[in-house]
């Protein structure tokens, strides 16, 4: 039976690799009882090592009351793992036929009404739920590595997923300490992976063609836009390039550059509908903050990131050196 998202106490994690193990660590740190299952004989040892390695970082983030690695149990079978589950997080390898078969098995073994989420990095749930008898409770809960550190999870249902299941999962992930994007449409790769993949493919093109080195590409992000992306996404960042005119002025001024060969990805036509959607979207994201407010937030944010990464006086490197000198 389905329980309210905030009342879940028992979670089952199927698949105990890097992502599955990361989910185990996250849920344990949030104070849940976690049951794990993986067919690999050495899975229990690997997951316990991963949890032990992650626990210091999780302690710094703040543990929920009662959180403990001792609340992890390994099941002898998939059926045993799912028997009393109140939520199931599947993190099997990215093979479509394997996912289809496994989700059908999970559906058969999990109590009626319990939501089952897949950690797939790119498959739409419509393609994965084809073999399940009860596809309405199957959905995507796509995390980012490592799941115990990166807050984002993208939630998306398939064509046969019930809307109530999507809403329940979004509320559950929020209760479990995640930052949730609930997608209204299926999209292969979802949102963040499509953006990452575009950047990654262009990087590969540049290396393959001798246009840039790996170090130059990495430095171009960590010393450039990556400093802003830690706290402000590309859309609001570009809006600030328009000065007081915001996104509208930016598009009017820089729009023609979309025709320039700055990337191998084809640009959409910048028509009035797209211009309006971008301007309105930035206004919504700004949530009442003026351009001046956003500029001040951006400037302080970059300073904070530079200082936290030891690139400014008084930053991490300075603090570490002081601790070493004093022995504290």
C-alpha positions, 0 to 999 in steps of 0.5 A, a space after each residue: 500500500 502507498 504511504 504518504 511521501 513524508 511517512 516513508 521509512 523503508 526503501 529498497 535499492 536494486 542495483 548496487 554499483 556506483 549510482 545504486 550505492 550512492 543512493 544507498 548512502 544518501 537514503 541512509 544519511 536521511 535516516 531511512 532503513 535501506 534494503 539492497 539487492 544486487 546479483 553480484 556476489 561482492 556487492 555487499 562489500 562494495 556498497 559498505 565500502 562506498 557508504 563508509 567512504 561517503 559518510 564523512 562528507 554526509 556527516 558534514 552535510 548533516 545527518 538526519 536523526 537516527 541515520 546510521 550505516 547499520 540500517 542497511 540490509 542486503 537481501 538474498 533475493 529480489 523478491 525478499 528485497 521488495 517484499 516490504 518496500 515503501 519505495 523502490 529505486 532501481 539502478 541497474 546498468 543502462 541496457 534497455 532489455 535488461 531494464 524492461 525485464 527487471 522493471 517487470 520483475 520489480 513490479 511483480 515483487 513489490 506491494 501494490 501501489 508502491 512507486 518504482 523509480 529507475 535511475 536511467 540516464 537517458 531511456 524514456 520510461 515509455 520504452 522501459 515499462 513495456 513488460 510490466 503488468 502495472 506500468 502506472 507506478 513506474 517512472 524515472 528518478 534520474 540522479 546525478 553522480 554521486 547521488 549522496 552529494 548532488 541534489 538534483 533528481 529529474 522525475 518523469 513518467 512514461 506514456 502509461 505512468 499515472 500522474 499521481 505516481 509522478 506527483 508522489 515521487 516528486 514529493 518523496 524525493 523532496 522529503 528525502 532532501 533532493 532538489 526536484 525537477 518534475 518534467 511534464 514531457 518525456 525527453 531522451 536524456 532528460 534536461 541536464 544530461 542533454 545540456 551536459 552531452 552537448 558540451 561533451 560532444 563539442 569538447 570531443 570534436 575540438 580534441 579530435 580536430 586538434 582545435 583544443 587540448 583536454 586541459 584547455 577545455 577543462 580550464 575554459 569551464 572551471 576558470 570561466 562559466 563554471 564559476 557562475 553555473 554553481 549558482 546561476 544557470 545559463 539562461 539568467 547568466 545570458 540575461 545579464 549580458 543584456 544589461 538593463 534590457 535583460 534577456 530581450 536586449 541580449 537576444 536582439 543584440 547577440 541573436 545574429 551570432 546564432 548563425 555563426 559557427 560557434 558550435 556544431 549544434 544547429 541553432 533553432 530559429 529565433 522567432 518571436 515565440 522563442 524570444 517571448 518564451 526566453 524573456 518570460 522564462 527569465 522573468 519567472 526565474 528572476 522571481 522579482 529580482 531586478 537586473 541590479 539584484 542579479 548582478 550583485 548576486 552573481 558577483 558575490 557568488 563568483 567571489 564566494 566560489 573563488 574563495 571556497 576553492 582557494 583562489 582568493 586570499 582567505 579562501 580554503 588554501 589559506 585556511 588549510 595552511 593556518 590549520 597546518 601551522 597551528 596544528 588545530 
